């Protein structure tokens, strides 16, 4: 009503300071200023994809796998563009429901960037997805650990890609949010230091 009484002029509107709400514990939300600076991350793809847990979501056939393979090849130091590159390459492990599709994408990248099959195979490991249990993930982590690169005192962990969630993980119900949340928590714990992409 103040806005209407002010004739639609925001500057003429009488306002009172608003106190931020308190939550149940008595503490207040605090707004953090944006300073325009990017903090130092452990980058998988420089200034674009950092070491952490990422999900690629979208309908089937939209191109998620193509993007994942392309970014993986950048992370593996196999290709580089002006916009996408990495300082330290890392091995890639992709567990996918359609290895033929991934091989077709890799073949296109091989031809476009004049790579060899041996170069790709040395840095890009491909496995067929199966509906795995938590114990299987622990086995995969043991295999992945053998691919960690040692550079001085720095460890470069492989990029792990699961394409797709439904094809890779054995859940009683894919609609059970609690089961999914619990499984994802286990994954994050098992692959704590690894960059990971899960396609849904």
Secondary structure, DSSP 8 states (H G I E B T S, - for coil): -HHHHTTT-GGG---------B-TTS-B-------S------EEETTTEESSEEEE---TTSSHHHHHHHHHHHHTTS---SS---SS---EEEEES-HHHHHHHHHHHHHHTT--HHHHHHHEEEEE---B-HHHHHHHHHHHHTT-EEETTEEE--EEEEE-HHHHB--S-TT-HHHHHHHHHHHHHHTTTS-EEEE-
